[in-house]
Amino acid sequence: MKRIITMAAGFLVALSLAATAYAAPKGANVRKSSPGIENSKKVMQYRIQREKKMQDVRKKAQLKKQLAKAGK
């Protein structure tokens, strides 16, 4: 008997949850990110771009050194 009551209660909870989710407006679950998160994203993008530029500079310097050694 307890199993039947538990199953019925679970079914009612699941049904009410589905009805609530269906009735909610579509844009209700979209969260706007805070300014701190936006700033941290910008900082990380800047760091990645800076690192790429530094790698390019290092490669160019290494090529110049190799050409200088080959010229001697």
Contacts in CASP RR format, 6 or more apart in sequence:
PFRMAT RR
TARGET T0000
AUTHOR 0000-0000-0000
METHOD contacts of the structure
MODEL  1
MKRIITMAAGFLVALSLAATAYAAPKGANVRKSSPGIENSKKVMQYRIQR
EKKMQDVRKKAQLKKQLAKAGK
END
